[in-house]
Structure formats: structure tokens, C-alpha cells
């Protein structure tokens, strides 16, 4: 899977504003995707830097506005795609999903940053929609990984529901799961 092709494809998708399909939560809230580059940085950071989100990440540092703006200015050349999840009715940012090229391979990430939207099936449905989008748009991508904290049982179960299998324990804190797409 060649990086230049990935970056060209990503640029085209952003230009066309092509995104994963919207979906309804368990309780029928309409959730849509928006490219991170189209979202208000301060509002993105509010959900991304939420304490409960930071706890589950390998890098638990809060992202500064300056760092986020720098990230956005270099986004075109980064080997990743990022979507913010929005509750359509109020245009409220509730979480995010991503696909990032790491040393472990292509990794999917997800979080619900607004606690009012937890336990509604949003992370599960958003992950499924993102995986469908990835498999349709990047047909040479054959597998994706999910790195998760060993103690994050809810996320491990969510990953298993969408077809991830534990591949290996990375260290005392994280395990790596894999899904063929």
C-alpha cells in the first residue's frame, strides 16, 4: 500500500468532502462525520482533551491549540484520516474516529469525548462506518489494527464485535488487535 497513493486519495476525498455514512445511535440520534479540517479547533480540543479520553490514550498529554493548528496545517501530508462525529440536530461534536499509519501498521482509533453521548452505541457504529469507508476507498488496504489498553474491557469487547482479534500483548499496558478487511 503506497503512501503517495494514500495522500493523493486522501486529498481527493477531502476536496470532494467524501465521508463515511451517517448513522443513528441506539436511541435514534443522527450522527454524522466531518473531516477534522472542517471543524472548529477549540471545539475539537474540548472533546479530545476530555479527562476520560486522555486516560485511554498512550499519550495522555492535552493537545494545545497551537499544536492542533500546527497539526491541521500539516494535515495534507500526514498519513492519517480523521473525522469528528457530530450530533446533527445541535451540530455538537461528540467524538472522533481515525485511521493512522504507525509502526504497528494502519491503526483505527475512536473516542467519545462528550460523556452525554457514551453508552449509546456511537463508537461501535462509527467504527463500522469508518471501516466500510476505508475498505471502499482504499481497496489495497487489507488489514487494520487497534491498539488498546489491556484494562479497557469495553473497548476490547467493542473491537471484538466488529471483527478484531487479539494479535499480541505489546507491553504491560497495551494489546494489539487486528482485523482483515
C-alpha positions in Angstrom: 0.0 0.0 0.0 1.8 3.1 -1.2 1.9 6.3 0.8 1.9 8.7 -2.2 -1.3 7.0 -3.4 -2.8 7.3 0.1 -2.0 11.0 0.3 -3.4 11.7 -3.2 -6.6 9.7 -2.4 -7.0 11.5 0.9 -6.6 14.9 -0.8 -9.2 13.9 -3.3 -11.6 12.7 -0.6 -11.2 15.9 1.3 -11.7 18.0 -1.8 -14.9 16.1 -2.7 -15.9 16.1 1.0 -16.5 12.4 0.9 -17.1 10.9 4.3 -18.3 7.7 6.0 -22.1 7.3 6.1 -24.1 8.9 8.9 -25.9 6.6 11.3 -28.3 6.5 14.1 -27.3 5.8 17.7 -29.2 3.1 19.7 -31.6 5.8 20.8 -32.0 7.2 17.3 -29.8 10.3 17.4 -28.4 11.1 14.0 -24.6 11.1 14.0 -22.6 12.4 11.0 -18.9 12.6 10.2 -16.9 15.7 9.3 -13.3 16.0 8.3 -11.3 17.3 11.2 -10.0 20.1 8.9 -13.6 21.4 8.6 -14.2 21.6 12.4 -13.7 24.3 14.9 -10.3 23.6 16.6 -11.4 24.8 20.1 -14.5 22.6 20.0 -12.5 19.6 18.8 -10.0 20.0 21.6 -12.8 20.2 24.2 -13.8 16.6 23.4 -10.3 15.3 22.5 -8.7 16.7 25.7 -11.5 15.4 28.0 -10.1 13.6 31.0 -11.8 10.3 30.3 -10.5 10.3 26.7 -6.9 11.1 27.8 -6.9 8.2 30.3 -7.3 5.7 27.5 -4.6 7.1 25.2 -0.9 6.2 25.1 0.0 9.9 25.1 -2.0 11.4 27.9 -0.9 15.0 27.3 -3.5 17.5 26.5 -3.2 19.0 23.0 -2.6 22.7 22.9 -4.4 24.9 20.4 -1.1 25.8 18.9 -0.2 22.1 18.4 -3.6 21.4 17.0 -3.3 24.3 14.5 0.1 23.1 13.5 -1.3 19.5 13.1 -4.0 20.9 10.8 -1.6 23.0 8.7 0.5 19.8 8.0 -2.6 17.5 7.7 -2.4 17.2 3.9 1.0 15.4 4.3 0.2 13.2 7.2 -0.5 9.5 6.8 -3.8 9.5 8.6 -7.5 10.4 8.2 -9.5 11.9 11.0 -13.2 12.5 11.3 -15.1 14.3 14.1 -18.5 12.8 15.0 -21.3 15.3 15.2 -24.8 15.1 16.6 -26.6 16.5 13.6 -29.6 18.1 15.4 -27.4 20.5 17.5 -24.2 20.4 15.4 -22.5 19.2 18.5 -19.1 17.5 18.4 -19.4 14.2 20.4 -16.2 12.2 19.5 -13.8 11.2 16.8 -12.5 8.3 14.7 -9.3 8.0 12.8 -7.1 5.8 10.7 -3.4 6.4 11.3 -0.2 4.8 9.8 2.0 3.8 12.7 5.0 1.4 13.2 2.4 -1.3 14.0 0.5 -0.8 10.7 -2.7 1.1 10.0 -4.5 1.7 13.3 -8.1 2.7 13.8 -8.8 5.0 16.8 -12.1 6.1 18.3 -13.3 8.1 21.3 -16.5 9.7 22.6 -15.4 13.0 24.1 -18.8 14.1 25.4 -19.9 11.9 28.3 -23.6 12.6 27.5 -23.1 10.5 24.3 -21.5 7.5 25.9 -23.2 4.1 26.0 -25.4 4.9 23.0 -23.6 2.6 20.5 -22.0 5.5 18.8 -18.4 4.3 18.9 -19.4 0.9 17.6 -21.5 2.3 14.7 -18.9 5.0 13.9 -16.1 2.3 13.8 -18.2 0.1 11.4 -19.0 3.1 9.2 -15.3 4.1 9.1 -14.2 0.6 8.3 -16.7 0.4 5.4 -15.5 3.7 4.1 -11.8 2.7 4.4 -12.4 -0.7 2.6 -14.3 1.0 -0.2 -11.9 4.0 -0.7 -8.6 2.3 0.0 -9.1 -1.1 -1.7 -5.4 -2.1 -1.4 -5.6 -1.9 2.4 -6.1 -5.4 3.6 -5.9 -5.2 7.4 -6.2 -2.7 10.2 -5.1 -2.7 13.8 -6.5 -1.4 17.1 -4.2 -0.7 20.0 -6.0 -0.6 23.3 -5.3 -0.6 27.0 -5.5 -4.1 28.5 -7.8 -2.7 31.2 -10.2 -1.1 28.7 -12.5 -4.1 28.6 -15.3 -2.1 27.0 -13.1 -1.1 24.0 -11.8 -4.6 23.6 -15.3 -6.0 23.5 -16.4 -3.3 21.0 -13.4 -4.2 18.8 -14.3 -7.9 19.0 -17.9 -7.1 18.0 -16.6 -5.6 14.7 -14.2 -8.5 14.0 -10.9 -7.6 15.6 -8.9 -10.4 17.1 -6.2 -10.0 19.7 -2.9 -10.3 17.9 -0.4 -9.8 20.7 0.3 -8.1 24.1 2.5 -5.1 23.4 3.6 -4.4 27.0 2.2 -4.3 30.5 -0.4 -1.7 29.5 -1.5 -2.3 25.8 -2.5 -5.0 23.5 -2.8 -5.1 19.7 -5.8 -6.3 17.8 -6.1 -7.0 14.1 -9.0 -7.1 11.6 -8.7 -8.2 7.9 -10.8 -6.0 5.6 
